[in-house]
């Protein structure tokens, strides 16, 4: 692979509806090329925005605008295997890693780029879904974010107990017989946003935001991603299980959860937040999985509560 670290990377500003002044760069984590983008616009500090599975940075263009308006600089990343970052398999639509520890290498590359760019401190974290799983592990290993806001964090995957047991057996057998790169059951190469209609979707109750998300992957299919591999599923189950046995960090935290959540495991979130001494669980009636892709009132409430937390922990 040609080392392009530090070089400018593409970014679709018009699709993202993001603030002006983006700097998009290639960085490397080992031999994996990743895309990082940042906006040096606010003086309060820098928000590390950690996306969920399948997502590209462009999806958060509007949210980044909200943060910049509130005085914060922002940096975000395409995790390995999605967005414009390197994908591990010939089938680019399969989301694949062998171990969630790989994502910690991505976090470290993101931190290094923020340091090189001299993004303003303090540094805080806003993490959605799978980004919440990656972010929690980062906090537990001592990454010094002053505060953290979680949106529907993947601290477990929504399954019945028998489905979880079956998934553990299937993913273990897939690893043993070299089938880990196959799609997890019921998933395939098509992006969820292109596969299902707005009615009955599990991401958002807001039709306009559904259209915003879908338009991005229709216009630029390279930003999209299909289902996870069996190896990804096995790695996710192991990581969620490992994290559940560890004490909450001391980082001041708020965790947003929609009452209509169907993607991540709700009891795992309640258990974690009940034991987080300086954390608050914030419930959003009627909201689905994507708090930052819900209607204007929901987005405004979450952004206000997150930035109040960040502002209170700038010292």
N, C-alpha and C positions, 0 to 999 in steps of 0.2 A: 504494500500500500504506500502511495506517495504521501509523505507527511505534509499536510496542509494546515497544521496548527497555527493559529494566529491570523490566518488569512480571512478575508471577508467571505461570509456565507450569504446565500440568498434569503430574502424575507419578503413575504407577500403583504405589504402594508395596506393596500386597498382592501383586500379580502379581510384582513384582521381588524380594520377600522381602529388601528392603534395610534398612539401619539406620534408626532414627528420626532425625528432624532434617534431612531433605533440604530444600534450598532450590533450587527449580527456576525458572529465569528465561528470558525471551526476550532475546536479544541480536541485533544486526544486523551483517552483513558487507556493506557496500555497501547494496544494496536487498534483500538476502536475510535473512529472519528465521530465526534458529537457536535451538534449545533447548539450554540448558546447565543442568546440575544439580550441586550440590556439597554435601558433608558436612563441616562444620567440626567435626571430632570429635577428631582427634589432634594432638599437639604436635610430633611429629618433623619435620613438613614436609607438603607436599602432593603427591600422586600425580596427574598428568594422565593419565587413562585414555582412550586413543584407540581407539575401536571399529573393527571391520572393516566391509566393505561389507554392506549390508542391515540392519545392526544398530541397535537403539535402546538408549538408556541402561539401560532396565529389564533387559535381558538380563544385565547385570553386577551385579545387586543382591547376589547371594551373594558375588561376588568383592570388591565394595566393602565388604561386611561383614567379610571376611577382612582387608582392609587397615586398616580402622578398628580392629579388634581388636588389630592390631599397632602401633597408635599413630599412624597416618597419616590426615590429612585427604585427601579425594578430590574431584576435579572431572572431569566427563565431558561429552560433547557428542553431539548428533545431527548428523552431517555434513549439509550441504545435500543434498537429494534423498532423505533417508531419515528414519525416525523421525517426529517431529512437526515437524521443520524444513521450510521451504519446499521444494516439489518443482517442478522446472523445467517439467515437461510436463503437459498435460491428463490423460494416462494416469499416475496417481500411482504405479502399480506398476512403472514403468520407471525404473531407476536411471540418471541422466543427468548428466554434466557435459561441457563441451567441452574443458576443459583442467584438468589436475591442479593448476595454479597456483591455481585457485579454492579448493581445500581449504586452501591456506596462508592465505587470507583468513579462513577459519574458525578456524584455529589462532590467528591474531592476535586475533580476537574473543574467543576463549576465554581467552587470556592477559590481555586487557584486563579481562575480567570477574573473573578471579582477583585482579588488582590492585585493582579497585574493592572487592571483597569482603575484601581484606586477608587472603587465605588464607596460612597460615604457610609460611615458607621454611625449608629449601631446597625448590625445585621439582624433581621428578623425573618420568620418563615411563614409562608401561607401555602398550605399543602392540601391537594384534593385527591380523594380516593386512593389509588395506588401510591400517589405521591405522599399521602399521609402515612402509609406503611413504611416507605423509604425514609420519610422525614422523622418518624418516631425512632427508627433504628439509629439515625444520625444523632438525634438528641441523646439517646442512651449511650452512644459511644463518645459523647463529649463535644460534638460540634457546637460552638459557642453562639447559638442564636439567643438573643435576649428575650424573645417572646415567640409564641407560635399560635397561628390560627389554623384550625383544621376544618375542612369541608367534607362531610361524608367519608371519613377516613376508612381505608380498607384494613381494618384490624381483624377481619374475618370476612369470608365470602358467604353470601346468602345461600344456604343449603339446609335441607333437613339433615338430621343426624345420620340417616341411612345413606343419603346422597354423599355426605362427607366421607363416611366410611368406605363407600364404593369408590369414590374418587381417589382416596389414598391407596387403595388396592390397585386400581387401574393404572395410576401414574407410576407406582412402584414397578408393576409388571412391564409397563412401557419402557422404563429405564433399563430394566434387566434385559429386555429383548431388542433394544436399540430402536424403539418406536417413539421416542420422546419428541421428535419433531412433527409428529402428526397432530392435527387439530384436536382440541378437546371435544368431547361429545356435544352435539347440538350446535357446534360452531363451524365456521368455514371461512373462505377467503373474502367475503363481502363485508364492507363496512356496515355497522349497525345502522348508521344514519341513512344509508342508501337501501337498506334491506327492509325496514319496517316503515309504516306510515306514522304520522304524528299521533293519530288516535291510538291509544293503548301503549305508547312508548313508555319506557321506564326511566328516562333521563330528565325530562322537564315537562311541566304543565303549561309552559308558555309557547304558543305557536310561533311568535315572531323570533324568539331565540332559537327554537328548533330550526327555523329557516336559515338563520345566521350560521349555525353550526353545519347544517347540511350543505349550504352553498359553498363552503370552503372545500369540502372533499369532493364535491361534484366538479368544481372549477379546477382544482389541483389534486387529482387522485393520489399523487405521491405523498400527500399529507395524511391520507387515510390508513387504516389498519383493520384487518379482519379479526378472527378469533384467536385465542391463545393456543400455544402448543401444549401437549400433555406435560412436557417438561416444565413449562412456565407454571401450569396449574399445580404441579407437585411442589415446585419451589415456593409458590405463594402460600400453599397450605402449611408447609414447614415453617416458613418465616412468621406467619401469623400465629402459629402454635408456639414458636419460640418466644415471640414478643409477649404473648399473654402470660408467660411465667415470670416476667421481669417487672420490677417495681417501676412506677411512673417516675420520670425525671422531675427535677425541681423547676423546670421552665414554666413561667406563667403562660397559661393556655386558655383558649376558648375553642370549643368544638361545636360546629353547626351541623344539625341533623334534621332532615325533612321527615315529617310524620308519615309520608307515603314511600319511604325508602324501600327499594326492592333489590338493590344490587349488592350492597355490602351487608355484613351481619350486624343487625341492630343490637342484640344483647351484648356482643363484644364491646361495642362503643359505650353502652351504659355501664358495664362493669369497669372498664378502664377509667371513665370519667368519674365514677363514684369514688375511686381510689386515688384520684389526682388531687393532691392537697390544695394546690393553687390553680386548679383548672375549673372551667365552667362549661356545662353542657347547655347549649342553646337550641331549643326546638323550634322548627318552622312549620306551622300547620299547613297541610296541603302540598308541601314542597316534595318533589321527587329527588332523585340522586344528585342532580347538578344544581346546587344552591346558587352558584355564580352564573347559571344559565336559566334561572327562573325569571319571573316578572320583575319589573322595576322596583317595586316596594321590597321584595325579598332581597334583591341584590343590594339595594341601598342600605337595608338594615344590617346585612352581614358585613358590608364594607365599613359601615360606621362603627360597628362593634369591634371589628378587627383592628381598625386604625386607632381607636381609642385605647385598646390594649397595647398596641405598639407604642403609641405616644407616651403612655404611662411608664414604659420600661426603656426609655431612651437613655437614662442615666447609667 
